[in-house]
Amino acid sequence: MFKTPFNSILLMPVSMLALSTAAVCSTNDATISHDFIAGSILIDGHPAKNTLISIQAPDTQDILASGITDSYGNFFFDVIGFEEVLLEVGVNELDMYEEKIATNQTIKLDLTSKEPERTSEKALRYEPIHVLDATYGANCGAPRGNKTWDARRCDGNGACNYTVSAARLGDPAPGCHKDYEVRYRCGTVTSKFAFAAAEASGRTPYLSCYVDDTPGERIQVIKAEYGRNCNAPVDNATSDVGGYCNGFRNCRYRISHNFLGDPAYGCSKDFRVDYSCGGQVKSTYHYPEASGGWVELNCQ
């Protein structure tokens, strides 16, 4: 997606930002004593109310939190343990604004929805979401797909803010801080993950099926291996990656030992995928320890 022009970032004391009770997170003094990112957003000079925001880890693009601004365009997110995050803002129905922002500050974004450089080469649209599986507490040993039934409430939508709730989902691993991940497809064009770090309850992963209809070759996984640097068995991840990515033009796959198992206990494992795009063979690689990271397969 195209990025919209960035007009200004103004730093303000936290005390100057008044968030209503409808804001994404609480603004009690206790919540801003640790790492956070807060601020307000204007689009075309007006408060960007009910605007989608995603906060991601800057290197892995794991989703740390997501939600919507309040009626004044304000937002607040806890981002414990991060000095910098990737901020994504849904500027209009087609465009996302992205910027790396230092944490522990309050910002003001003044954006524009105009896109003078847009061309007709790509037709962007929504495809319906189809949830493949959703897991609450995979990092705590919970079985894969244990909460698919609840995530299916997003099926058929073009985009979906899904709030993880322990009260609704139950507790599959008492005493353990649980993450949440959902794998979903967008029609027949792309496959995606949405992720919320532990403790995930109360966080809001964002599922989106913006689609690029540009013609292109399709992914065919040749071989996928987790831990070959540790002499793990060959092809030990081929069926999982292939089942998820084959037939799509692009695919972002999250590596997880909770799902793949541990083929070489005690060894920090890498991850490699060889795949073809028509007649062209490509590879993608993640250095050790790969579990928790992502690989991107792309035939565009």
PAFIVO-657463 format. One record per residue: residue number from 1; residue in one letter; y, x, z of N, C-alpha, C in turn. Coordinates in steps of 0.05 Angstrom, whole numbers, plus 5000, padded with zeros to 4 digits. Last residue first. Layout:
<recs>
REC  seq  type  n.c2  n.c1  n.c3  ca.c2  ca.c1  ca.c3  c.c2  c.c1  c.c3
REC  NUM     A     Y     X     Z      Y      X      Z     Y     X     Z
...
</recs>
This chain:
<recs>
REC  seq  type  n.c2  n.c1  n.c3  ca.c2  ca.c1  ca.c3  c.c2  c.c1  c.c3
REC  300     Q  4770  5110  4875   4794   5101   4860  4808  5125  4848
REC  299     C  4727  5118  4908   4723   5120   4879  4747  5111  4863
REC  298     N  4716  5146  4970   4737   5134   4952  4730  5139  4923
REC  297     L  4704  5147  5037   4691   5148   5011  4709  5133  4992
REC  296     E  4720  5179  5096   4730   5162   5075  4716  5167  5049
REC  295     V  4699  5179  5163   4698   5191   5137  4707  5170  5116
REC  294     W  4718  5188  5232   4716   5172   5208  4712  5189  5183
REC  293     G  4692  5196  5299   4710   5201   5277  4704  5183  5253
REC  292     G  4652  5187  5334   4678   5177   5342  4699  5181  5320
REC  291     S  4617  5246  5319   4616   5219   5331  4643  5211  5342
REC  290     A  4624  5300  5306   4633   5279   5287  4634  5251  5299
REC  289     E  4650  5354  5338   4631   5333   5340  4641  5309  5324
REC  288     P  4642  5381  5271   4630   5374   5297  4652  5370  5318
REC  287     Y  4677  5350  5214   4669   5373   5230  4657  5363  5257
REC  286     H  4658  5311  5161   4672   5311   5186  4660  5333  5203
REC  285     Y  4666  5300  5090   4655   5316   5113  4672  5312  5137
REC  284     T  4644  5279  5026   4664   5277   5048  4650  5288  5073
REC  283     S  4638  5289  4955   4629   5292   4983  4651  5288  5002
REC  282     K  4617  5264  4890   4637   5272   4910  4624  5276  4937
REC  281     V  4603  5264  4822   4592   5267   4849  4614  5277  4867
REC  280     Q  4610  5219  4768   4623   5240   4784  4612  5240  4813
REC  279     G  4593  5176  4740   4580   5202   4735  4590  5224  4752
REC  278     G  4608  5131  4788   4600   5133   4761  4584  5159  4757
REC  277     C  4612  5167  4839   4630   5148   4828  4626  5148  4798
REC  276     S  4566  5183  4892   4574   5184   4864  4594  5161  4858
REC  275     Y  4563  5225  4951   4562   5199   4937  4572  5202  4909
REC  274     D  4545  5253  5012   4547   5257   4984  4545  5230  4969
REC  273     V  4572  5263  5075   4562   5243   5057  4566  5253  5028
REC  272     R  4562  5291  5140   4568   5295   5112  4556  5272  5095
REC  271     F  4579  5315  5203   4572   5291   5188  4580  5296  5159
REC  270     D  4557  5355  5260   4575   5348   5238  4565  5323  5224
REC  269     K  4548  5358  5332   4538   5352   5305  4561  5346  5285
REC  268     S  4530  5400  5382   4554   5386   5371  4550  5383  5341
REC  267     C  4471  5388  5419   4485   5404   5397  4508  5387  5386
REC  266     G  4445  5355  5453   4457   5379   5464  4472  5396  5444
REC  265     Y  4397  5331  5407   4409   5329   5434  4421  5356  5443
REC  264     A  4398  5310  5350   4397   5338   5360  4411  5339  5386
REC  263     P  4404  5256  5337   4382   5271   5325  4379  5300  5334
REC  262     D  4418  5202  5369   4424   5230   5373  4401  5247  5362
REC  261     G  4442  5142  5334   4424   5157   5352  4433  5186  5354
REC  260     L  4476  5111  5306   4459   5129   5291  4438  5143  5308
REC  259     F  4503  5082  5346   4488   5068   5325  4469  5086  5310
REC  258     N  4524  5120  5379   4513   5096   5391  4496  5080  5371
REC  257     H  4547  5156  5347   4520   5163   5356  4507  5139  5370
REC  256     S  4585  5139  5292   4579   5132   5320  4551  5139  5327
REC  255     I  4636  5140  5246   4612   5153   5255  4608  5147  5285
REC  254     R  4660  5091  5203   4663   5103   5229  4637  5114  5239
REC  253     Y  4684  5094  5137   4660   5092   5154  4665  5106  5181
REC  252     R  4715  5061  5089   4721   5078   5112  4699  5073  5132
REC  251     C  4713  5059  5020   4699   5051   5044  4706  5071  5066
REC  250     N  4724  5033  4954   4732   5051   4976  4719  5041  5001
REC  249     R  4694  5003  4920   4710   5024   4908  4720  5043  4930
REC  248     F  4624  4988  4934   4652   4985   4938  4668  5008  4925
REC  247     G  4570  4999  4928   4581   4977   4913  4611  4973  4916
REC  246     N  4556  5021  4995   4548   5019   4966  4560  4995  4953
REC  245     C  4570  5019  5049   4590   5027   5030  4582  5023  5001
REC  244     Y  4527  5001  5082   4554   4992   5088  4573  4997  5065
REC  243     G  4482  5024  5063   4482   4995   5067  4510  4984  5071
REC  242     G  4497  5078  5065   4493   5065   5039  4494  5035  5042
REC  241     V  4498  5087  5120   4523   5090   5104  4520  5075  5078
REC  240     D  4444  5076  5132   4466   5062   5146  4492  5063  5130
REC  239     S  4414  5109  5099   4410   5080   5097  4433  5065  5110
REC  238     T  4432  5161  5113   4435   5150   5086  4434  5120  5085
REC  237     A  4424  5189  5158   4444   5168   5160  4448  5154  5132
REC  236     N  4384  5227  5148   4381   5210   5172  4402  5188  5175
REC  235     D  4376  5264  5108   4379   5236   5101  4378  5217  5125
REC  234     V  4337  5310  5149   4353   5303   5125  4354  5273  5121
REC  233     P  4342  5319  5220   4327   5311   5196  4346  5304  5173
REC  232     A  4383  5375  5243   4373   5348   5245  4359  5340  5219
REC  231     N  4405  5426  5249   4377   5423   5239  4365  5395  5244
REC  230     C  4457  5424  5261   4439   5427   5284  4410  5424  5276
REC  229     N  4481  5413  5214   4487   5439   5225  4470  5445  5250
REC  228     R  4466  5360  5208   4451   5380   5193  4457  5409  5203
REC  227     G  4488  5315  5235   4477   5337   5250  4461  5357  5234
REC  226     Y  4475  5265  5192   4488   5270   5218  4474  5292  5232
REC  225     E  4482  5251  5124   4468   5266   5145  4486  5271  5169
REC  224     A  4468  5218  5064   4486   5220   5087  4470  5232  5110
REC  223     K  4467  5215  4994   4455   5226   5018  4477  5226  5040
REC  222     I  4489  5179  4957   4466   5195   4950  4452  5205  4975
REC  221     V  4519  5116  4950   4513   5138   4969  4488  5152  4960
REC  220     Q  4564  5097  4905   4535   5097   4908  4528  5122  4925
REC  219     I  4622  5059  4892   4609   5079   4909  4578  5075  4908
REC  218     R  4647  5047  4825   4637   5038   4851  4621  5060  4866
REC  217     E  4709  5056  4788   4680   5059   4792  4673  5051  4821
REC  216     G  4759  5005  4774   4749   5031   4782  4719  5032  4786
REC  215     P  4820  4966  4767   4792   4972   4759  4784  5001  4768
REC  214     T  4857  4941  4821   4856   4961   4799  4827  4967  4792
REC  213     D  4865  4906  4863   4847   4898   4841  4846  4917  4818
REC  212     D  4866  4915  4930   4876   4927   4905  4856  4921  4883
REC  211     V  4878  4872  4984   4859   4881   4964  4875  4892  4940
REC  210     Y  4878  4861  5054   4894   4866   5030  4876  4880  5009
REC  209     C  4852  4842  5101   4838   4844   5075  4857  4844  5052
REC  208     S  4848  4863  5168   4865   4857   5145  4849  4861  5119
REC  207     L  4848  4857  5237   4831   4857   5213  4849  4848  5190
REC  206     Y  4866  4890  5295   4877   4875   5272  4858  4879  5248
REC  205     P  4851  4883  5364   4846   4896   5339  4856  4877  5316
REC  204     T  4881  4880  5421   4880   4862   5398  4876  4877  5372
REC  203     R  4861  4882  5491   4872   4894   5467  4867  4875  5443
REC  202     G  4832  4856  5530   4861   4853   5530  4875  4865  5505
REC  201     S  4783  4904  5533   4790   4877   5540  4821  4875  5544
REC  200     A  4774  4959  5525   4783   4943   5503  4793  4915  5511
REC  199     E  4793  5015  5561   4779   4989   5563  4791  4970  5542
REC  198     A  4770  5039  5497   4763   5029   5523  4788  5031  5542
REC  197     A  4802  5020  5434   4792   5040   5453  4787  5026  5481
REC  196     A  4782  4982  5381   4799   4983   5404  4787  5001  5425
REC  195     F  4781  4975  5310   4771   4988   5334  4792  4985  5356
REC  194     A  4753  4954  5248   4775   4952   5267  4765  4961  5294
REC  193     F  4734  4978  5184   4729   4976   5213  4755  4968  5226
REC  192     K  4713  4955  5118   4731   4966   5138  4720  4964  5166
REC  191     S  4707  4955  5047   4695   4951   5073  4711  4966  5094
REC  190     T  4726  4921  4987   4728   4943   5006  4714  4935  5032
REC  189     V  4707  4881  4949   4725   4903   4941  4725  4926  4961
REC  188     T  4686  4832  4953   4668   4853   4943  4683  4878  4937
REC  187     G  4715  4809  5012   4703   4801   4986  4683  4822  4978
REC  186     C  4715  4856  5055   4736   4840   5043  4726  4832  5015
REC  185     R  4677  4862  5116   4681   4866   5087  4703  4847  5077
REC  184     Y  4674  4897  5179   4677   4873   5162  4681  4881  5133
REC  183     R  4659  4912  5245   4657   4921   5217  4658  4896  5200
REC  182     V  4692  4925  5305   4682   4905   5287  4682  4916  5259
REC  181     E  4688  4949  5372   4691   4954   5343  4679  4931  5327
REC  180     Y  4711  4970  5434   4704   4948   5417  4707  4956  5388
REC  179     D  4691  5002  5497   4707   5000   5472  4698  4975  5456
REC  178     K  4692  4995  5568   4679   4990   5542  4700  4990  5519
REC  177     H  4676  5027  5626   4699   5020   5609  4690  5018  5580
REC  176     C  4627  5002  5669   4633   5021   5647  4657  5010  5631
REC  175     G  4613  4962  5704   4620   4987   5715  4628  5008  5694
REC  174     P  4565  4929  5661   4582   4929   5685  4588  4958  5695
REC  173     A  4560  4915  5601   4555   4940   5615  4573  4942  5639
REC  172     P  4574  4866  5581   4548   4876   5573  4541  4902  5588
REC  171     D  4605  4813  5605   4605   4842   5611  4578  4853  5605
REC  170     G  4639  4763  5564   4620   4772   5584  4621  4802  5587
REC  169     L  4676  4743  5529   4653   4757   5518  4632  4763  5539
REC  168     R  4716  4719  5560   4703   4703   5539  4676  4716  5531
REC  167     A  4731  4759  5594   4725   4733   5605  4710  4716  5586
REC  166     A  4742  4801  5560   4718   4803   5576  4710  4776  5588
REC  165     S  4767  4796  5498   4770   4784   5524  4743  4785  5539
REC  164     V  4806  4818  5445   4782   4823   5460  4786  4812  5488
REC  163     T  4835  4781  5394   4839   4791   5421  4812  4794  5436
REC  162     Y  4850  4793  5329   4828   4786   5346  4833  4798  5374
REC  161     N  4886  4773  5277   4890   4786   5302  4869  4776  5322
REC  160     C  4872  4777  5209   4864   4764   5234  4871  4783  5257
REC  159     A  4877  4757  5140   4883   4776   5162  4878  4762  5188
REC  158     G  4851  4719  5110   4860   4743   5097  4867  4765  5117
REC  157     N  4792  4685  5135   4821   4691   5136  4827  4716  5120
REC  156     G  4737  4685  5134   4751   4667   5115  4781  4671  5115
REC  155     D  4726  4701  5202   4716   4697   5175  4732  4677  5159
REC  154     C  4742  4702  5255   4761   4713   5235  4751  4709  5206
REC  153     R  4701  4684  5284   4724   4666   5283  4744  4676  5262
REC  152     R  4665  4724  5288   4663   4708   5264  4685  4687  5262
REC  151     A  4667  4746  5337   4686   4757   5317  4685  4740  5292
REC  150     D  4625  4720  5362   4652   4713   5370  4672  4722  5349
REC  149     W  4578  4741  5339   4583   4712   5338  4612  4705  5344
REC  148     T  4579  4795  5352   4585   4786   5324  4592  4757  5323
REC  147     K  4567  4821  5398   4589   4801   5399  4597  4792  5371
REC  146     N  4527  4858  5388   4523   4839   5410  4545  4818  5412
REC  145     G  4523  4897  5349   4525   4870   5340  4524  4849  5363
REC  144     R  4483  4943  5385   4501   4938   5362  4500  4908  5354
REC  143     P  4481  4940  5457   4468   4939   5430  4488  4932  5408
REC  142     A  4514  4988  5498   4509   4960   5491  4498  4959  5463
REC  141     G  4528  5040  5514   4500   5034   5508  4494  5005  5502
REC  140     C  4581  5048  5518   4567   5045   5544  4537  5038  5539
REC  139     N  4600  5046  5468   4603   5072   5482  4588  5071  5509
REC  138     A  4595  4992  5457   4576   5011   5445  4577  5038  5459
REC  137     G  4626  4949  5477   4613   4968   5496  4592  4986  5483
REC  136     Y  4617  4902  5431   4633   4907   5455  4617  4924  5474
REC  135     T  4615  4896  5362   4602   4907   5386  4622  4912  5408
REC  134     A  4599  4860  5304   4620   4866   5324  4606  4874  5350
REC  133     D  4587  4859  5234   4578   4860   5262  4601  4868  5280
REC  132     L  4614  4834  5190   4586   4843   5188  4574  4845  5216
REC  131     V  4658  4782  5171   4650   4800   5193  4620  4807  5190
REC  130     H  4698  4777  5119   4671   4770   5126  4661  4791  5147
REC  129     I  4761  4753  5097   4746   4770   5115  4718  4759  5119
REC  128     P  4780  4742  5029   4771   4731   5055  4756  4752  5071
REC  127     E  4834  4781  5003   4807   4771   5001  4799  4760  5028
REC  126     Y  4901  4780  4980   4882   4778   5002  4855  4770  4992
REC  125     R  4929  4828  4934   4924   4801   4943  4906  4802  4968
REC  124     L  4961  4864  4883   4952   4863   4911  4950  4834  4919
REC  123     A  4952  4898  4826   4955   4871   4835  4944  4869  4863
REC  122     K  4986  4952  4797   4967   4943   4817  4972  4914  4826
REC  121     E  5025  4956  4759   5000   4969   4754  4978  4960  4773
REC  120     S  5076  4939  4763   5056   4918   4758  5029  4930  4754
REC  119     T  5112  4970  4818   5104   4967   4790  5083  4946  4787
REC  118     R  5167  4982  4861   5141   4968   4856  5137  4966  4826
REC  117     E  5215  5003  4874   5197   5020   4859  5170  5007  4853
REC  116     P  5242  4966  4906   5251   4970   4878  5232  4986  4861
REC  115     E  5231  4926  4951   5213   4946   4941  5219  4951  4911
REC  114     K  5257  4902  5013   5260   4906   4984  5242  4929  4975
REC  113     S  5256  4897  5066   5232   4887   5052  5234  4891  5022
REC  112     T  5276  4950  5110   5282   4931   5088  5257  4922  5074
REC  111     L  5289  4962  5180   5274   4965   5156  5284  4945  5134
REC  110     D  5302  4995  5235   5317   4978   5217  5305  4981  5189
REC  109     L  5277  5001  5299   5272   5005   5271  5288  4985  5255
REC  108     K  5287  5034  5358   5296   5011   5343  5292  5018  5313
REC  107     I  5248  5053  5416   5260   5057   5390  5270  5031  5378
REC  106     T  5234  5088  5473   5240   5061   5463  5256  5065  5437
REC  105     Q  5181  5132  5491   5208   5127   5484  5210  5098  5474
REC  104     N  5128  5151  5494   5145   5152   5517  5175  5150  5510
REC  103     T  5111  5185  5431   5109   5165   5452  5129  5169  5474
REC  102     A  5137  5194  5365   5131   5205   5391  5130  5183  5412
REC  101     I  5108  5169  5306   5129   5166   5327  5119  5179  5353
REC  100     K  5099  5165  5238   5090   5178   5262  5113  5178  5282
REC   99     E  5098  5105  5201   5113   5128   5211  5100  5139  5236
REC   98     E  5097  5055  5151   5082   5073   5168  5100  5096  5176
REC   97     Y  5099  4988  5131   5114   5012   5137  5099  5029  5157
REC   96     M  5066  4952  5080   5065   4962   5107  5083  4986  5110
REC   95     D  5071  4893  5039   5078   4920   5046  5076  4927  5075
REC   94     L  5060  4839  5030   5045   4859   5015  5049  4888  5025
REC   93     E  5090  4805  5060   5062   4797   5055  5046  4819  5042
REC   92     N  5126  4855  5098   5125   4829   5084  5095  4824  5078
REC   91     V  5115  4893  5137   5143   4887   5130  5145  4860  5115
REC   90     G  5078  4909  5189   5076   4891   5166  5103  4881  5158
REC   89     V  5077  4975  5210   5091   4949   5213  5087  4934  5187
REC   88     E  5046  5025  5248   5045   5009   5223  5059  4983  5228
REC   87     L  5052  5089  5275   5061   5061   5277  5060  5048  5250
REC   86     L  5013  5136  5304   5021   5126   5278  5027  5096  5281
REC   85     V  5038  5176  5359   5021   5155   5348  5031  5149  5320
REC   84     E  5037  5227  5409   5047   5217   5383  5028  5197  5372
REC   83     E  5013  5237  5455   5041   5245   5454  5054  5235  5428
REC   82     F  4966  5198  5491   4976   5206   5465  5006  5214  5466
REC   81     G  4949  5177  5539   4936   5202   5530  4946  5211  5503
REC   80     I  4958  5109  5528   4952   5130   5547  4938  5154  5534
REC   79     V  4994  5070  5507   4980   5089   5490  4973  5113  5507
REC   78     D  5015  5003  5511   5005   5026   5526  4989  5044  5506
REC   77     F  5070  4975  5477   5042   4981   5477  5036  5005  5495
REC   76     F  5115  4925  5458   5109   4945   5478  5079  4949  5478
REC   75     F  5170  4897  5420   5142   4903   5424  5139  4924  5446
REC   74     N  5214  4847  5390   5208   4869   5409  5178  4873  5411
REC   73     G  5235  4805  5361   5227   4829   5347  5219  4852  5365
REC   72     Y  5242  4760  5390   5265   4777   5387  5259  4803  5371
REC   71     S  5193  4737  5396   5212   4722   5380  5238  4738  5376
REC   70     D  5151  4797  5392   5159   4771   5404  5181  4758  5386
REC   69     T  5103  4824  5346   5128   4824   5361  5134  4797  5373
REC   68     I  5031  4828  5355   5055   4819   5341  5079  4821  5359
REC   67     G  4981  4880  5352   4991   4854   5361  5015  4846  5345
REC   66     S  4940  4934  5375   4954   4919   5354  4962  4892  5365
REC   65     A  4916  5000  5391   4926   4974   5399  4938  4960  5375
REC   64     L  4889  5041  5366   4892   5041   5395  4900  5014  5406
REC   63     I  4847  5053  5314   4867   5034   5324  4867  5034  5354
REC   62     D  4844  5118  5286   4831   5098   5303  4853  5079  5314
REC   61     Q  4865  5159  5257   4873   5132   5250  4857  5110  5264
REC   60     T  4858  5212  5270   4834   5197   5262  4841  5169  5251
REC   59     D  4913  5228  5280   4894   5244   5264  4871  5228  5253
REC   58     P  4942  5189  5309   4954   5201   5285  4934  5217  5268
REC   57     A  4916  5125  5326   4915   5154   5332  4924  5169  5307
REC   56     Q  4961  5069  5318   4937   5085   5311  4939  5113  5321
REC   55     I  4981  5004  5324   4985   5031   5335  4959  5047  5332
REC   54     S  5010  4954  5285   4985   4968   5292  4993  4996  5302
REC   53     I  5039  4890  5282   5042   4918   5288  5015  4930  5295
REC   52     L  5068  4834  5250   5044   4849   5256  5050  4878  5260
REC   51     T  5118  4793  5278   5111   4813   5258  5087  4830  5267
REC   50     N  5147  4755  5307   5119   4750   5299  5109  4768  5277
REC   49     K  5211  4775  5282   5195   4760   5301  5167  4755  5289
REC   48     A  5253  4818  5272   5227   4814   5259  5208  4800  5278
REC   47     P  5321  4801  5267   5298   4807   5285  5272  4800  5271
REC   46     H  5352  4825  5206   5345   4803   5224  5322  4811  5242
REC   45     G  5360  4865  5168   5381   4859   5187  5376  4837  5207
REC   44     D  5312  4871  5141   5335   4860   5127  5357  4851  5146
REC   43     I  5284  4871  5203   5278   4871   5175  5300  4857  5160
REC   42     L  5281  4906  5264   5296   4889   5246  5286  4892  5218
REC   41     I  5247  4913  5325   5246   4917   5296  5265  4896  5283
REC   40     S  5244  4952  5385   5250   4928   5371  5252  4934  5341
REC   39     G  5198  4982  5433   5222   4981   5416  5227  4953  5405
REC   38     A  5151  5032  5455   5164   5006   5457  5188  5006  5439
REC   37     I  5094  5063  5479   5113   5062   5457  5124  5034  5457
REC   36     F  5070  5106  5532   5075   5080   5520  5092  5084  5494
REC   35     D  5039  5137  5587   5045   5138   5559  5048  5110  5547
REC   34     H  5066  5111  5649   5048   5128   5635  5055  5126  5605
REC   33     S  5101  5075  5669   5100   5101   5683  5081  5120  5670
REC   32     I  5102  5025  5650   5116   5046   5634  5117  5072  5649
REC   31     T  5078  4991  5685   5064   4996   5659  5078  5018  5643
REC   30     A  5110  4987  5729   5085   5002   5732  5073  5008  5705
REC   29     D  5150  4952  5714   5157   4980   5716  5131  4997  5717
REC   28     N  5127  4905  5665   5131   4913   5693  5135  4943  5694
REC   27     T  5119  4883  5616   5141   4903   5618  5146  4910  5647
REC   26     S  5057  4871  5581   5075   4868   5604  5096  4890  5605
REC   25     C  5057  4862  5509   5046   4873   5534  5067  4868  5557
REC   24     V  5080  4829  5470   5053   4838   5467  5041  4847  5494
REC   23     A  5120  4774  5497   5116   4800   5485  5087  4808  5485
REC   22     A  5132  4729  5523   5115   4726   5499  5109  4752  5486
REC   21     T  5170  4740  5560   5142   4737   5570  5123  4733  5547
REC   20     S  5212  4788  5525   5206   4762   5537  5177  4761  5546
REC   19     L  5245  4848  5539   5223   4835   5526  5217  4809  5540
REC   18     A  5301  4884  5530   5291   4861   5544  5269  4847  5529
REC   17     L  5320  4948  5535   5303   4931   5518  5292  4908  5535
REC   16     M  5346  4980  5569   5363   4964   5551  5346  4945  5535
REC   15     S  5309  5010  5597   5322   4987   5611  5339  4970  5593
REC   14     V  5297  5051  5563   5278   5029   5566  5291  5005  5578
REC   13     P  5351  5073  5522   5337   5072   5548  5319  5048  5550
REC   12     M  5337  5085  5453   5351   5070   5473  5337  5074  5499
REC   11     L  5345  5114  5388   5333   5116   5415  5350  5100  5435
REC   10     L  5335  5089  5325   5355   5093   5346  5341  5093  5373
REC    9     I  5323  5103  5260   5309   5101   5286  5330  5107  5307
REC    8     S  5332  5071  5196   5342   5085   5220  5322  5083  5243
REC    7     N  5306  5060  5146   5335   5062   5148  5344  5077  5173
REC    6     F  5257  5072  5102   5262   5073   5131  5292  5079  5135
REC    5     P  5227  5032  5051   5247   5052   5060  5252  5050  5090
REC    4     T  5156  5019  5056   5183   5011   5052  5202  5032  5061
REC    3     K  5100  5042  5021   5116   5044   5045  5144  5034  5038
REC    2     F  5046  5006  4990   5071   5021   4988  5085  5021  5015
REC    1     M  4976  5017  5000   5000   5000   5000  5025  5017  5000
</recs>
